[in-house]
């Protein structure tokens, strides 16, 4: 069969010739490559964000403000078998071998690396998925045994947590303070309380204006002075206190 020139053709050619790409777990600390014995039937990718809630009197619900992102997780079930002999790749076993020969290689990725003082960072690759991660949880369920009780078949529930390099993350995500402020020009005789009453309908909410404009003396206002007026609720950047 002549080689195909399109990506679809290459895929069909691999299937037609019996080729199969195995999912691969790479230990980045040692460069050890662990192919899965059988590709998973499915996998689940999960991610969520955390939002802080600020209760505002008079509103039917709280104001939400983004706090931080949570870990992205990759979860799947891996089937492991030594009932029959397997001679392909790095996981060569004889028929009837203890299946823990294979499962222990995966569980060992949770052990502390002496040089890193932590478990190693892994790279899980399969198809178009490339996931930098650590192995966070493994549950082994042994489902077939030899007459002497040695397990020869198992199902492993594994959970990988995404590993992020903090310095690279800061470079890639250029965080800036969201600016919803507007400019207010002070008129003769105005005070922060009167300005707060004008823009917020609440004279007691003068503190956000003073904090945003870094005013040492809130009573010292001059005619024509320009002030930034923040949107409520306002979070003090130094203390984290929410004013609303």
C-alpha positions as CSV (number, residue, x, y, z in Angstrom):
1,X,0.0,0.0,0.0
2,X,1.6,3.4,-1.0
3,X,1.9,6.0,1.7
4,X,-0.8,8.6,2.1
5,X,0.1,12.3,1.9
6,X,-2.7,13.7,4.1
7,X,-3.0,13.4,7.9
8,X,-6.3,11.4,7.5
9,X,-4.6,9.1,5.1
10,X,-1.7,8.6,7.5
11,X,-4.2,7.7,10.2
12,X,-6.0,5.3,8.0
13,X,-2.7,3.8,7.0
14,X,-1.7,3.2,10.6
15,X,-5.0,1.5,11.3
16,X,-4.9,-0.6,8.1
17,X,-1.4,-1.9,8.9
18,X,-2.2,-2.7,12.5
19,X,-0.2,0.2,14.0
20,X,-1.3,1.5,17.4
21,X,0.0,4.5,19.3
22,X,0.3,3.7,23.0
23,X,-0.3,6.4,25.6
24,X,3.0,7.2,27.3
25,X,4.0,8.4,30.8
26,X,7.4,10.1,30.9
27,X,9.3,10.7,34.1
28,X,11.0,14.1,33.3
29,X,13.4,13.6,36.2
30,X,14.9,10.3,34.9
31,X,13.7,10.3,31.3
32,X,12.1,6.9,32.1
33,X,9.3,6.2,29.6
34,X,6.4,4.0,30.7
35,X,3.9,3.0,28.0
36,X,0.5,1.9,29.2
37,X,-0.2,-1.7,28.5
38,X,-3.6,-1.0,27.1
39,X,-4.9,2.5,26.0
40,X,-7.7,3.8,28.2
41,X,-11.2,3.6,26.8
42,X,-11.8,7.2,27.9
43,X,-10.3,10.0,30.0
44,X,-11.7,13.0,31.8
45,X,-10.2,16.5,31.9
46,X,-11.5,18.8,34.7
47,X,-10.8,22.4,35.6
48,X,-12.6,25.0,37.7
49,X,-12.1,28.6,39.0
50,X,-12.7,30.0,42.5
51,X,-14.7,33.2,42.9
52,X,-14.9,35.2,46.1
53,X,-18.4,36.4,47.2
54,X,-19.0,39.9,48.6
55,X,-22.4,40.5,50.0
56,X,-23.9,43.9,49.2
57,X,-26.9,45.2,51.1
58,X,-30.0,45.6,48.9
59,X,-28.9,43.2,46.2
60,X,-30.6,39.8,45.6
61,X,-27.2,38.0,45.5
62,X,-23.5,38.5,46.2
63,X,-21.0,40.2,43.9
64,X,-18.5,37.7,42.5
65,X,-14.9,38.5,42.1
66,X,-12.3,36.1,40.6
67,X,-10.0,34.7,43.2
68,X,-7.8,32.1,41.6
69,X,-7.8,29.1,39.3
70,X,-7.8,25.5,40.6
71,X,-5.8,22.6,39.4
72,X,-6.6,21.0,36.0
73,X,-6.9,17.2,36.5
74,X,-6.7,14.3,34.2
75,X,-8.4,11.0,35.3
76,X,-8.7,7.6,33.7
77,X,-8.8,3.9,34.3
78,X,-5.9,1.7,33.1
79,X,-6.3,-2.0,32.6
80,X,-3.3,-4.2,33.4
81,X,-3.0,-7.9,32.6
82,X,-0.4,-10.7,32.9
83,X,-2.8,-13.6,32.4
84,X,-1.2,-13.9,29.0
85,X,2.3,-13.1,27.8
86,X,3.0,-9.6,26.5
87,X,6.1,-9.1,24.5
88,X,5.6,-5.6,23.1
89,X,7.4,-2.4,24.2
90,X,9.0,-1.9,27.7
91,X,6.3,-3.9,29.6
92,X,7.4,-7.5,28.7
93,X,5.8,-10.1,30.9
94,X,5.4,-13.9,30.8
95,X,2.0,-15.6,31.2
96,X,1.1,-15.7,34.8
97,X,3.6,-13.2,36.1
98,X,2.6,-11.1,39.1
99,X,0.7,-8.1,37.7
100,X,2.3,-5.9,40.4
101,X,5.5,-5.9,38.3
102,X,3.6,-3.5,36.1
103,X,1.4,-1.7,38.6
104,X,4.3,-0.9,40.9
105,X,6.1,1.0,38.2
106,X,3.2,3.4,38.0
107,X,2.7,3.6,41.8
108,X,6.4,4.3,42.1
109,X,5.9,7.6,40.3
110,X,4.4,8.9,43.6
111,X,7.6,8.3,45.5
112,X,9.8,11.2,46.6
113,X,12.8,11.8,44.2
114,X,16.0,12.1,46.3
115,X,17.3,15.0,44.2
116,X,14.0,16.9,43.8
117,X,12.8,16.2,47.4
118,X,9.4,15.7,45.8
119,X,7.7,13.2,43.4
120,X,8.8,13.7,39.8
121,X,7.0,15.9,37.3
122,X,5.5,13.7,34.5
123,X,4.4,14.1,31.0
124,X,1.4,12.2,29.8
125,X,1.1,12.0,26.0
126,X,-1.4,10.4,23.8
127,X,-2.6,11.5,20.4
128,X,-2.9,15.3,20.6
129,X,-2.8,15.4,24.4
130,X,0.4,16.5,26.1
131,X,-0.2,17.0,29.9
132,X,2.6,18.1,32.3
133,X,1.5,16.8,35.6
134,X,2.2,14.9,38.8
135,X,0.6,11.6,39.9
136,X,-1.8,12.6,42.7
137,X,-3.8,9.5,43.3
138,X,-3.8,5.8,42.4
139,X,-6.4,3.2,43.3
140,X,-5.6,-0.4,42.4
141,X,-8.3,-3.0,42.1
142,X,-7.0,-6.6,41.6
143,X,-9.6,-8.7,39.8
144,X,-8.0,-12.0,38.8
145,X,-5.6,-14.2,40.7
146,X,-3.5,-17.3,40.3
147,X,-4.4,-20.4,42.4
148,X,-1.7,-19.3,44.9
149,X,-3.3,-15.9,45.3
150,X,-0.9,-13.8,43.2
151,X,-2.8,-11.2,41.2
152,X,-2.5,-11.4,37.4
153,X,-5.1,-8.7,36.4
154,X,-5.9,-5.3,37.7
155,X,-7.8,-2.0,37.0
156,X,-6.1,1.2,38.1
157,X,-7.9,4.5,38.7
158,X,-5.3,7.2,38.3
159,X,-5.6,11.0,38.8
160,X,-3.0,13.4,37.4
161,X,-2.8,17.0,38.6
162,X,-1.5,19.6,36.2
163,X,2.0,20.9,37.0
164,X,2.5,24.6,36.4
165,X,5.9,26.4,36.6
166,X,5.1,29.5,38.6
167,X,7.6,31.8,36.9
168,X,6.5,30.7,33.4
169,X,2.8,31.1,34.4
170,X,3.5,34.7,35.5
171,X,5.1,35.5,32.2
172,X,2.3,33.9,30.2
173,X,-0.6,35.4,32.2
174,X,0.1,39.1,32.5
175,X,-2.2,40.0,35.3
176,X,-3.3,43.6,35.7
177,X,-5.7,45.2,38.1
178,X,-9.1,45.6,36.5
179,X,-9.8,49.3,36.2
180,X,-13.5,50.4,36.4
181,X,-12.6,53.9,37.7
182,X,-13.9,57.2,36.4
183,X,-12.6,60.7,36.9
184,X,-14.3,63.2,39.2
185,X,-13.4,66.9,39.3
186,X,-13.8,68.5,42.8
187,X,-15.9,71.6,43.0
188,X,-15.6,74.3,45.7
189,X,-16.7,73.3,49.1
190,X,-17.0,69.6,48.3
191,X,-15.9,66.9,50.8
192,X,-15.3,63.2,50.3
193,X,-18.5,62.5,52.0
194,X,-20.5,64.8,49.7
195,X,-18.7,63.3,46.7
196,X,-19.6,59.7,47.9
197,X,-23.2,60.8,48.4
198,X,-23.2,62.2,44.8
199,X,-21.7,59.1,43.1
200,X,-22.8,56.3,45.4
201,X,-25.9,57.8,47.1
202,X,-24.1,57.0,50.4
203,X,-22.0,59.6,52.1
204,X,-20.4,56.9,54.4
205,X,-18.7,55.3,51.4
206,X,-15.9,57.8,51.1
207,X,-13.1,55.4,52.1
208,X,-12.8,53.6,48.7
209,X,-12.2,57.0,47.1
210,X,-9.6,57.9,49.7
211,X,-7.9,54.5,49.4
212,X,-7.7,54.5,45.6
213,X,-6.3,58.0,45.5
214,X,-3.8,57.3,48.3
215,X,-5.0,60.3,50.3
216,X,-3.2,60.8,53.6
217,X,-5.7,63.5,54.7
218,X,-9.2,62.9,53.3
219,X,-10.3,66.3,54.5
220,X,-7.7,68.1,52.3
221,X,-9.4,68.6,49.0
222,X,-8.8,71.5,46.5
223,X,-11.0,72.9,43.9
224,X,-10.3,71.4,40.5
225,X,-8.6,68.4,41.9
226,X,-9.2,65.2,39.9
227,X,-10.1,62.0,41.8
228,X,-10.5,58.5,40.6
229,X,-13.9,57.0,41.6
230,X,-13.8,53.2,42.0
231,X,-16.8,51.0,41.3
232,X,-18.3,49.2,44.3
233,X,-17.6,46.8,45.8
234,X,-14.1,48.0,46.2
235,X,-11.2,45.7,47.5
236,X,-8.4,47.4,49.5
237,X,-5.3,46.3,47.6
238,X,-3.2,46.2,50.8
239,X,-5.5,44.5,53.3
240,X,-7.9,42.7,51.0
241,X,-10.9,44.2,52.8
242,X,-14.0,44.5,50.7
243,X,-15.9,47.8,51.0
244,X,-19.4,47.8,49.5
